[in-house]
Each structure stands twice: as C-alpha cells, then as structure tokens.
C-alpha cells in the first residue's frame, strides 16, 4: 500500500524554461483548428478558466452557438455524476452524435474532453468508452488511446510516480485512502492510477500495459520523447499523466497536439487543469466584488450547502463566524417520508424570502450526517441524494425575491441550482472568486439575470475558504 508523503516533495523538480514552454504551447494551439468541447460532469470544471461559455444542454441549437463562437473551447454541463448508468449512457451517446452532426455542418474537426472529478469519482470508464464508440462509428477510425490526468493544483490533487494524492496540510495522502474513495456510488481502492484503471476496467486493461508520462520528461520539455510515447499507443491503450504543477500539463499538451496533428486519436478524462492547458487559456487575478456584484441591490444573498464531505462541514462551521448570516438546517432525513421534504423546503423558502428582502443573507444546509440504510444500494443512495438536492435547489428556484448573489456548495447541488433553480441555459464564466472556485454570470434567460453564481466544489479549499468567499460577496 502506498504511504503518505511530505508535500515538500512537490518542490523537488527543476523548473522548465517557461518562455520556451509558453511559445511552444501557443504555436501548437494556434495551429490546431479543432473546436474543443468539454463535457463537465458537474459545474465545477470551469474552475480554471475565464471568459468561456457554458451551455447547460446539448441541443443542436446550443451546439451551433458553441461552434459559431470565436472561442476555441466551450463547456457542456452534463451533471452526469448525478446520473444513473442508464442516464449517462443515453446522454453521452446523444451528445457525441449531436457534436458530430454540428461539426460536419461547420466543416470543423473537434476534440471532446471528459472533465471529471480530481478525486476520481464518476462514471469512468463508461463515459469515455461511449465517446469512443460514437467517434469510431461516425469518424471511421480506431481510437488510439485514452488519457487520464486528474491533476488539479488548486484542489490539492497531485500525481507523481503514477500515484494520485490529495493534499491535507503538509501531507500528501494517497487518494485511495481518503474519504473520496469511500464514495457510496463511485468508490474505489487504488491510488496508483495504473492500478485504478485496471480496477475500474475489471482487468480489461492491465496496470503493466499502461503508458506513463513521467515528471522528469515533462520538466525536461522532452516534447519529442512524449510525442513518441503517444504515437506508440494503440487499441485504445491507456495513458497516465503525472503532474504537480501547471507547467507539467502544458508540456503534455504540446506533445498531445503534435501527436494529434499526425493523425492520432485520443479520448481524454481529466480534471480542470489539463482543460486549461489544451485550451491555452491565460491566468487572471481572482475576482473582486465589483466584478461580480454589478447589479445594485439591498437584498441579502443565499448560500446552499449540500456536500457532506468533512471539508465542507468544517467550512460551514467556519462560515458561522461571519455575523449577520441566518443559518437554516434542512431536515434532509425527511426524504424517507412521502411529501415531508417538500413541506420542509416550502417552510424554508418562506423564511428565506422574508430575510433576503430585509437584506439578510441566508445559508441553507442539509443535515451533516449522511443518511444510511440497511441493505442499501448505490443506485438507491443516488436516487435519495438527487431528491434531497431537488429540495435544496428549490430554496433558490422558488424564491419570490431576487438575491444579491447565489452560492452553491457541492457538485450535484451546484448543478441543480444552476440548471433547475436558476434555469441557466448559457452562462459566461467570469473567473474564480478563490482558487478553484468559479463564478458564472447568469444569462438573460435565467431566473435572476446577471446575478453572480458562485459554484463551490465540495472538496476544494481550506477551512476558511468558504468564509473568505462570502465575505468578499458581502463586501
């Protein structure tokens, strides 16, 4: 079993020639005319980008807008981490077929990226295999390989020596030994990504056969060597990318572009960092209140907290140190009684509306203890989770007053608030309020047009980060 490591190991690798790296990536990205479509299994995948559009459906109309836009890259929010296997299968086949249809209309090549969780939860390898099947059928080619790169610095996720780690303070803990690996629906045991692939594919792809891109090659900017590794991949072989800094995924993106230019085809399952690198999207400072809260309002804001991770619970407790916020706990266990949870939500909505109109910010959270039942199944647990999230999002979607801002904590929660409650069809990503925490500007079609919507992942930030974000919004 892999052992925890000191976070000091992250600084031991030599820094590359950043000017050479930036120039190489810009040259490859500019030379490649593919439209990049990022499928986001919850709304947090835009946590590294800015001035990019997110579409909350995959209709032909929305895809045409994405392809017609000048930006190289756009996101489609699938929310598939909240889907059953049947639902994600239907959605991914439909998305892949629609993308291919619109790409042919525009006469453009394209690359679909599957943006998944940096702690390895989600429908993997199902989703990328579905994308492969449709691409091969429509494109008449064999998919050469699949790339797995869950590195995400802002969230404390690092891959070195093929082992994926989650940072806790000064310690790197193998991800298979964290609370995320015990997920009711998407649990796993392996921290080594080669073993993880073998585990998730039930042995179809063996750990010893996987191509691994080393940190040494990436820091040396050995583009030719990494490209050669990619060119040697065939029969949908798997590729693991080690990374502990953004320069590592940037170096990999250069080699990937070069391999694709030689006719190689890959599916990609990654966290947000590789998306930013492939898109060659610049960095920008964190957002100020003035950049987000542009509508003059004396109303309070609303914060909804659904995630049950230990980090979220600690952040919620820290938020209680901010004066003037009204904290309301929803009795989410009422999901077991027909109609009871809806009545609970209705009472909370009435209370929040009154307070927000008076200028008080409200924070609505689910119970902090996950409901467990004897003889439970992952599918049943997911159905309950979705029902609870529906009740929670209704606390925003049924508000009769416009809040000054909306914050949602947790993946399923933030998707439901964005799509079901705020009814966003297309949002502009303003940037990040804190590292790894994106902000949407809601579109004119939404429930509260122009309102800043902060999407706070359940597993990102320090104990103080939620409090800091809300303090910025409060001003």
SEMARSE-578475 format. One record per residue (C-alpha): x negated, y, z negated; residue number from 1. Coordinates in steps of 0.02 Angstrom, whole numbers, plus 50000, padded with zeros to 5 digits. Each point is the difference from the previous one (the first is absolute). Layout:
SEMARSE-578475
<<X Y Z> NUM>,
...
end
This chain:
SEMARSE-578475
<<50000 50000 50000> 1>,
<<49936 50175 50044> 2>,
<<49948 50108 49854> 3>,
<<50039 50184 49970> 4>,
<<49859 50118 50051> 5>,
<<49942 50170 49947> 6>,
<<50066 50139 50111> 7>,
<<49821 50065 50009> 8>,
<<49971 49871 50139> 9>,
<<50102 50110 50117> 10>,
<<49861 50129 50006> 11>,
<<49857 49881 50039> 12>,
<<50021 50001 50189> 13>,
<<49902 50127 50105> 14>,
<<50099 50139 50081> 15>,
<<50009 49996 50190> 16>,
<<49961 50141 50121> 17>,
<<50169 50086 49984> 18>,
<<49973 50115 50149> 19>,
<<49962 49853 50113> 20>,
<<50148 49903 49931> 21>,
<<50124 50143 50022> 22>,
<<49941 50031 50178> 23>,
<<50012 49815 50045> 24>,
<<50175 49982 49929> 25>,
<<50063 50159 50084> 26>,
<<49930 49943 50167> 27>,
<<50081 49827 49990> 28>,
<<50168 50065 49935> 29>,
<<50008 50135 50136> 30>,
<<49954 49877 50137> 31>,
<<50136 49879 49947> 32>,
<<50171 50054 50062> 33>,
<<50101 49872 49904> 34>,
<<50147 50062 49898> 35>,
<<49982 49934 49822> 36>,
<<50158 49943 49912> 37>,
<<49982 49964 49815> 38>,
<<50132 49888 49922> 39>,
<<50011 50047 49817> 40>,
<<50074 49869 49884> 41>,
<<50040 50137 49874> 42>,
<<49986 50191 50011> 43>,
<<49831 50013 49913> 44>,
<<49897 49960 50155> 45>,
<<49987 50183 50049> 46>,
<<49895 50030 49845> 47>,
<<49843 50045 50101> 48>,
<<50071 50102 50144> 49>,
<<50075 50171 50035> 50>,
<<50098 50084 50140> 51>,
<<50062 49831 50059> 52>,
<<50182 49951 50026> 53>,
<<50090 49855 49918> 54>,
<<50155 49923 50076> 55>,
<<50116 49902 49887> 56>,
<<50074 49893 50137> 57>,
<<49934 49911 50154> 58>,
<<50134 50048 50123> 59>,
<<49951 50027 50181> 60>,
<<50040 50185 49976> 61>,
<<49881 50020 49852> 62>,
<<49862 49904 50089> 63>,
<<50017 50111 50154> 64>,
<<49975 50152 49888> 65>,
<<49845 49920 49924> 66>,
<<49926 49956 50169> 67>,
<<50040 50173 50072> 68>,
<<49920 50093 49854> 69>,
<<49821 50064 50023> 70>,
<<49935 49913 49844> 71>,
<<49902 49841 50030> 72>,
<<50086 49911 49858> 73>,
<<50171 49987 49919> 74>,
<<50077 49895 49861> 75>,
<<50155 49892 49996> 76>,
<<50065 49965 49825> 77>,
<<50061 49820 49997> 78>,
<<50013 49979 49810> 79>,
<<49974 49815 50035> 80>,
<<49922 49970 49829> 81>,
<<50180 50009 49940> 82>,
<<50060 49880 50135> 83>,
<<50033 49814 49996> 84>,
<<49903 49890 50121> 85>,
<<50148 49996 50118> 86>,
<<50019 50190 49996> 87>,
<<49817 50036 50032> 88>,
<<49997 49872 50140> 89>,
<<50147 50083 50088> 90>,
<<49929 50175 49973> 91>,
<<49824 49963 50063> 92>,
<<50057 49912 50157> 93>,
<<50118 50145 50037> 94>,
<<49866 50132 49965> 95>,
<<49869 49914 50107> 96>,
<<50121 49978 50145> 97>,
<<50059 50182 49989> 98>,
<<49822 50066 49993> 99>,
<<49952 49898 50152> 100>,
<<50153 50062 50096> 101>,
<<49965 50184 49962> 102>,
<<49814 49982 50034> 103>,
<<50041 49932 50174> 104>,
<<50117 50148 50030> 105>,
<<49858 50120 49958> 106>,
<<49867 49897 50089> 107>,
<<49895 49998 49842> 108>,
<<49897 49868 49910> 109>,
<<50032 49984 49815> 110>,
<<49935 49926 49839> 111>,
<<50114 49947 49858> 112>,
<<49925 50004 49825> 113>,
<<50084 49911 49855> 114>,
<<49968 50111 49849> 115>,
<<50021 49896 49844> 116>,
<<49965 50007 49815> 117>,
<<49822 50028 49942> 118>,
<<50030 49870 49863> 119>,
<<50048 49869 50131> 120>,
<<50187 49986 49968> 121>,
<<50122 49986 50144> 122>,
<<50053 49886 50142> 123>,
<<49827 49946 50056> 124>,
<<49961 49909 50115> 125>,
<<50180 49998 50063> 126>,
<<50007 50179 50062> 127>,
<<49839 50002 50100> 128>,
<<50039 49829 50073> 129>,
<<50168 50065 50061> 130>,
<<49913 50149 50081> 131>,
<<49878 49880 50082> 132>,
<<50139 49892 50070> 133>,
<<50091 50145 50081> 134>,
<<49839 50082 50065> 135>,
<<49944 49838 50082> 136>,
<<50171 49969 50076> 137>,
<<50019 50177 50068> 138>,
<<49818 50033 50043> 139>,
<<49952 49833 50075> 140>,
<<49839 49987 49898> 141>,
<<49936 49900 49853> 142>,
<<49971 50097 49838> 143>,
<<49815 49981 49961> 144>,
<<50001 50039 49815> 145>,
<<50076 50076 49846> 146>,
<<49915 50128 49888> 147>,
<<50029 50007 49812> 148>,
<<49940 50158 49912> 149>,
<<50089 50044 49835> 150>,
<<49869 50130 49944> 151>,
<<50079 50159 49929> 152>,
<<49884 50110 49898> 153>,
<<50133 50118 49931> 154>,
<<50089 49853 49922> 155>,
<<49840 49920 49933> 156>,
<<50001 49852 50122> 157>,
<<49830 49943 50062> 158>,
<<49937 49850 50098> 159>,
<<49820 49944 49979> 160>,
<<49921 49831 50031> 161>,
<<50171 49955 50073> 162>,
<<50081 50016 49828> 163>,
<<50139 50128 49979> 164>,
<<49997 50097 49836> 165>,
<<50116 50117 49906> 166>,
<<49913 50135 49899> 167>,
<<50048 50024 49817> 168>,
<<49893 50139 49928> 169>,
<<49817 49949 50018> 170>,
<<50041 49819 50042> 171>,
<<50044 49914 50164> 172>,
<<50121 49855 49969> 173>,
<<50024 49866 50134> 174>,
<<50174 50031 50070> 175>,
<<50056 49820 49971> 176>,
<<49979 50031 49813> 177>,
<<50110 50156 49995> 178>,
<<50185 50025 49968> 179>,
<<50026 50025 50187> 180>,
<<49952 49820 50037> 181>,
<<50141 49944 49885> 182>,
<<50132 50087 50105> 183>,
<<50164 49901 49991> 184>,
<<50024 50003 50189> 185>,
<<49825 50016 50074> 186>,
<<49884 49923 49870> 187>,
<<49832 49922 50042> 188>,
<<49845 49932 49912> 189>,
<<49848 50038 50110> 190>,
<<49893 50156 49984> 191>,
<<49877 49953 50137> 192>,
<<50087 50055 50160> 193>,
<<49942 49847 50096> 194>,
<<50079 49889 49867> 195>,
<<50153 50114 49999> 196>,
<<50025 49973 50186> 197>,
<<49982 49812 49980> 198>,
<<50124 50005 49855> 199>,
<<50128 50107 50092> 200>,
<<49988 49902 50163> 201>,
<<50014 49835 49905> 202>,
<<49832 49942 50066> 203>,
<<50034 50038 50184> 204>,
<<49851 50119 49996> 205>,
<<49855 49937 49895> 206>,
<<49897 50117 49892> 207>,
<<49837 49939 50079> 208>,
<<50058 50046 50175> 209>,
<<50038 50183 49964> 210>,
<<49893 50139 50074> 211>,
<<49939 50121 49866> 212>,
<<49940 50177 50034> 213>,
<<49869 50041 49869> 214>,
<<49969 50164 49912> 215>,
<<49818 49990 50052> 216>,
<<50048 50000 50185> 217>,
<<50126 50140 49975> 218>,
<<49879 50113 49905> 219>,
<<49864 49969 50129> 220>,
<<50126 50058 50133> 221>,
<<49963 49839 50094> 222>,
<<50140 50031 50124> 223>,
<<49927 49878 50126> 224>,
<<49984 49860 49873> 225>,
<<50176 50024 49931> 226>,
<<50070 50012 50177> 227>,
<<49913 49835 50042> 228>,
<<50084 49920 49849> 229>,
<<50169 50060 50062> 230>,
<<49969 49944 50178> 231>,
<<49963 49825 49935> 232>,
<<50169 49984 49914> 233>,
<<50130 49895 50092> 234>,
<<50161 49900 49975> 235>,
<<50070 50130 49878> 236>,
<<49850 49978 49887> 237>,
<<49995 50102 49840> 238>,
<<49882 50145 49962> 239>,
<<49969 50066 49824> 240>,
<<49932 50177 49984> 241>,
<<49900 50047 49845> 242>,
<<50014 50183 49951> 243>,
<<49968 50109 49847> 244>,
<<49996 50174 50083> 245>,
<<50092 50079 50145> 246>,
<<49840 49998 50102> 247>,
<<50012 49809 50002> 248>,
<<50171 49996 50085> 249>,
<<49946 50140 50117> 250>,
<<49850 49898 50056> 251>,
<<50111 49848 50025> 252>,
<<50124 50104 50102> 253>,
<<49860 50048 50122> 254>,
<<49957 49817 50032> 255>,
<<50185 49953 50010> 256>,
<<50033 50132 50132> 257>,
<<49853 49936 50101> 258>,
<<50060 49820 49989> 259>,
<<50176 50051 50054> 260>,
<<49927 50098 50146> 261>,
<<49926 49834 50061> 262>,
<<50172 49921 50004> 263>,
<<50010 49921 49828> 264>,
<<50165 49997 49908> 265>,
<<50024 50004 49811> 266>,
<<50140 50014 49873> 267>,
<<49955 50102 49846> 268>,
<<50059 49982 49820> 269>,
<<49927 50138 49895> 270>,
<<50026 50129 49865> 271>,
<<50007 50186 50036> 272>,
<<49814 50033 50018> 273>,
<<49971 49907 50163> 274>,
<<50154 50085 50076> 275>,
<<49920 50170 49969> 276>,
<<49835 49941 50075> 277>,
<<50076 49926 50157> 278>,
<<50105 50156 50023> 279>,
<<49845 50108 49969> 280>,
<<50104 50109 49886> 281>,
<<49908 50136 49906> 282>,
<<50002 50026 49813> 283>,
<<50084 50153 49923> 284>,
<<50012 50073 49824> 285>,
<<50138 49943 49883> 286>,
<<50163 50094 50017> 287>,
<<50047 50150 49895> 288>,
<<50176 50037 49936> 289>,
<<50017 50141 50127> 290>,
<<49967 49880 50143> 291>,
<<50135 49880 49940> 292>,
<<50139 50098 49915> 293>,
<<50039 50124 50138> 294>,
<<50185 50022 49964> 295>,
<<50040 50124 49861> 296>,
<<50103 49911 49868> 297>,
<<50038 50017 49816> 298>,
<<50054 49818 49991> 299>,
<<49905 49864 49911> 300>,
<<49922 49853 50088> 301>,
<<50036 49814 49987> 302>,
<<49877 49858 49967> 303>,
<<50051 49817 50017> 304>,
<<49889 49860 49935> 305>,
<<50031 49821 50054> 306>,
<<49829 49916 50000> 307>,
<<49967 49883 49853> 308>,
<<49810 49993 50007> 309>,
<<49906 50035 49840> 310>,
<<49921 50150 50083> 311>,
<<50170 50076 50041> 312>,
<<50064 49973 49823> 313>,
<<49845 50084 49928> 314>,
<<50020 50145 50123> 315>,
<<50183 50019 49951> 316>,
<<49953 50010 49816> 317>,
<<49871 50133 50041> 318>,
<<50129 50099 50099> 319>,
<<50105 50012 49841> 320>,
<<49870 50123 49935> 321>,
<<50061 50130 50125> 322>,
<<50127 50112 49912> 323>,
<<50170 50037 50075> 324>,
<<50027 49837 50095> 325>,
<<50156 49898 49960> 326>,
<<49958 49813 49995> 327>,
<<50140 49875 50036> 328>,
<<49978 49811 49997> 329>,
<<50118 49900 50110> 330>,
<<50054 49835 49925> 331>,
<<49948 49900 50152> 332>,
<<50044 49835 49914> 333>,
<<50181 50043 50041> 334>,
<<49961 49930 50173> 335>,
<<50060 49834 49927> 336>,
<<50177 50068 49973> 337>,
<<50105 50034 50154> 338>,
<<50029 50188 50019> 339>,
<<49913 50048 49837> 340>,
<<49841 50067 50080> 341>,
<<50100 50111 50118> 342>,
<<50095 50073 49852> 343>,
<<49835 50032 49910> 344>,
<<49932 50091 50153> 345>,
<<50158 50107 50017> 346>,
<<49982 50060 49821> 347>,
<<49817 50044 50028> 348>,
<<50038 50095 50161> 349>,
<<50128 50109 49911> 350>,
<<49876 50039 49862> 351>,
<<49856 50036 50120> 352>,
<<50106 50114 50110> 353>,
<<50046 50108 49852> 354>,
<<49820 50012 49938> 355>,
<<49920 50031 50171> 356>,
<<50122 50141 50035> 357>,
<<49948 50078 49835> 358>,
<<49816 49993 50054> 359>,
<<49949 49844 49902> 360>,
<<49898 49864 50084> 361>,
<<50065 49823 49970> 362>,
<<49902 49837 49996> 363>,
<<50103 49841 50024> 364>,
<<49911 49834 49971> 365>,
<<50049 49818 49996> 366>,
<<49968 49896 49844> 367>,
<<49815 49967 49982> 368>,
<<50018 49812 49971> 369>,
<<50030 49897 50157> 370>,
<<50157 49896 49989> 371>,
<<49957 49815 50006> 372>,
<<50121 49855 50010> 373>,
<<49980 49812 49976> 374>,
<<49988 49900 50163> 375>,
<<49976 50162 50096> 376>,
<<49940 50003 50181> 377>,
<<49895 50132 50092> 378>,
<<50144 50034 50119> 379>,
<<50125 50025 49857> 380>,
<<49878 50114 49909> 381>,
<<49979 50103 50159> 382>,
<<50189 50016 50022> 383>,
<<50017 50065 49821> 384>,
<<49856 50119 50026> 385>,
<<50084 50072 50155> 386>,
<<50165 50020 49906> 387>,
<<49912 50094 49859> 388>,
<<49909 50110 50125> 389>,
<<50166 50038 50086> 390>,
<<50072 50061 49835> 391>,
<<49844 50103 49966> 392>,
<<49996 50082 50171> 393>,
<<50184 50046 49983> 394>,
<<49947 50116 49859> 395>,
<<49922 50105 50139> 396>,
<<50114 49958 50146> 397>,
<<50162 50044 49909> 398>,
<<49938 50160 49919> 399>,
<<50123 50141 50036> 400>,
<<49862 50130 49975> 401>,
<<49835 50028 50093> 402>,
<<49846 49970 49891> 403>,
<<49842 50103 50020> 404>,
<<49900 49841 50033> 405>,
<<50018 49812 49997> 406>,
<<49870 49876 49931> 407>,
<<50019 49812 50017> 408>,
<<49886 49877 49911> 409>,
<<49979 49826 50073> 410>,
<<50002 49924 50175> 411>,
<<50178 49934 50016> 412>,
<<50065 50149 49902> 413>,
<<49914 50129 50111> 414>,
<<50061 49916 50159> 415>,
<<50180 49993 49939> 416>,
<<49995 50181 49943> 417>,
<<49928 50057 50166> 418>,
<<50112 49899 50115> 419>,
<<50160 49966 49904> 420>,
<<50010 50148 49882> 421>,
<<49918 50142 50096> 422>,
<<50053 49924 50167> 423>,
<<49838 50052 50084> 424>,
<<49982 49945 50181> 425>,
<<49838 50091 50038> 426>,
<<49885 50083 49874> 427>,
<<49839 50096 50015> 428>,
<<49859 49946 49885> 429>,
<<49936 50159 49919> 430>,
<<49852 49914 49917> 431>,
<<49967 49943 49821> 432>,
<<50043 50082 49834> 433>,
<<49871 49892 49910> 434>,
<<49881 49871 50078> 435>,
<<50102 49860 50079> 436>,
<<50169 50082 49965> 437>,
<<50084 50064 50159> 438>,
<<50130 50136 50022> 439>,
<<50132 50001 50136> 440>,
<<50089 50156 50061> 441>,
<<50177 49939 50031> 442>,
<<50078 50032 50171> 443>,
<<50151 50106 50046> 444>,
<<50108 49843 50009> 445>,
<<49966 49952 49820> 446>,
<<50107 50023 49844> 447>,
<<49889 50141 49934> 448>,
<<49911 50074 50153> 449>,
<<49826 50069 49971> 450>,
<<49989 49933 49823> 451>,
<<49830 49930 49951> 452>,
<<50008 49813 49968> 453>,
<<49856 49928 49900> 454>,
<<49971 49814 50028> 455>,
<<49905 49934 49849> 456>,
<<49941 49819 50019> 457>,
<<50025 49890 49848> 458>,
<<49819 49945 49995> 459>,
<<49905 50163 50034> 460>,
<<49922 50133 49889> 461>,
<<49939 50018 49823> 462>,
<<50110 50010 49846> 463>,
<<50009 50190 50019> 464>,
<<50034 50007 50188> 465>,
<<50191 50000 49998> 466>,
<<49999 50137 49868> 467>,
<<49876 50102 50104> 468>,
<<50105 49983 50158> 469>,
<<50160 50054 49912> 470>,
<<49912 50147 49917> 471>,
<<49944 50059 50172> 472>,
<<50180 49991 50062> 473>,
<<50067 50090 49847> 474>,
<<49871 50137 50023> 475>,
end
